[in-house]
Amino acid sequence: MKGMIPRGVFALGFLRLLGILLAVALAPARAADGELRVETGFEGASARVVSIDQATRSIGFEPGGDPRHGWPCWWSFRIRGAQAGETLTLRLRALSAPIPQSAYGWLKDKPLSLDWASPSRAAWSVDGETWQQTESGVREGDWMSYRLKATAEQVLVAWGPPYTASRSAEFVRGCAQKNPAVAKAESLCQSRDGRPVPLLRMAEGGRPGSQRGTLWIQARQHAWECGSSWIAQGVAEWILAGCPEAAWLRQQYEIVVVPVMDVDHVASGQGGKEALPQDQNRDWSARPHWPEVAAAQVALGALMDAGRLSAFIDLHNPGPGDRAVHFHTPPDEASKPGQRAAIERFEGLAKMHFTKVLPVQEKLVKSGAVYSPTWMQMSHCWVAARAPESTLALCIETPWNTDRSNQEGYREMGAAIGLTLSKFLQESGVISPKP
């Protein structure tokens, strides 16, 4: 009949329409019409959205951490709905919730200052692999504002370049696969939440570990200090590289690197520092709460009993005002003369090699009673109290609030630490384990 749509054409059109509707329904959710949206449902993410102004393309937010699980300074989230080429504004304010536990009297039962959550330049990425820094942020009263030019529909932003527990496992496995004769991927233990704690063990040549000194390098006892994990990766990358100093270290020593100690708080996007019931770096006691600390104590204790622990390095990031690398060491009354001499020699070499990356603070920070009432339960103090005269035991704090506080700068600092250790041990002489 004239004017009517043939039945076959109608059916075909209906099926096409149905296909389009199904495709839309099954497609990944996208922000409609370029509407900005924030996502935090992934590993290491943390943020509380305060406001989203679609007209000004501005997002107001707070760190998403729970103070019971550490200082709420870490934040990380994904932005959807950006238009390539447009400028986004991120407005950050401090979380108002008080800190329930603190070794520092000025902080207990008070909210954490915005200074800890607001680096001078925040990190951003499109692919989650390569991280850039924003323009310098602008402090406006209780808010810190960052501006960045989007290059894609989705943008990842964070306090610093994230280094997740999964990345740690991937890095350790990758090193072992690329260097099977030198590197082994292991696990220090299982965390309280059942996650493996990746550990990389490196040595070259046929001499067994029992006949070598050991260097133990660990990072990230405080989950928010992401830079320390990048530094640990930089140390391992340098050790596996081809320079003569790295080759000598591999041939003479066994090197253990743990890129992330507090895997649970890192995975859940918490701050970790002073988490209840115990800060992980104040947990080095006779009965530690955290499995990572207990496992490290067992492994380190065995090395010390055998006379094999040549150096223990605990990697951290310091406060927002620190712009130079500095060393936390045991107080003089709690360390042996040989250990103090080892720190002095290492410090002298570090000032030669570290300064190519970042300046080094002139004075050592002594981790005694004046610094913290729980200083004896800090990792480097626990090691120094049990280690022999010749063991180097210290904490290295690398600034997070500089233009070099990025993936490249952190990894270069790791390489500088590796080179300094090699030079230090070559000068000191190879430690022979007990027969």
FENBELFEN-V309224 format. One line per field, one symbol per residue. ss: DSSP state (~ for helix, > for strand, _ for the rest). Layout:
# FENBELFEN-V309224
ss=???
This chain:
# FENBELFEN-V309224
ss=______~~~~~~~~~~~~~~~~~~~~_____~~~__>>>______>_>>>>>>____>>>>>____~~~______>>>>>______>>>>>>>____>>________>__>__~~~~_____>>>______>>____>>>__>>>>>>>____>>>>>______~~~~~~~~~~~~~~____>>>>>>>>_____>>>>>>>______~~~_>>>>>>>______~~~~~~~~~~~~~~____~~~~~~~~~>>>>>>____~~~~~____________~~~________~~~~~~~~~~~~~~~___>>>>>>>>________>>>>>__~~~__~~~~~~~~~~~~~~~~~~~~___>____>>________~~~_~~~~~~~~_____>>>>>>_________~~~~~~~~~~~~~~~~~~~~~~_______
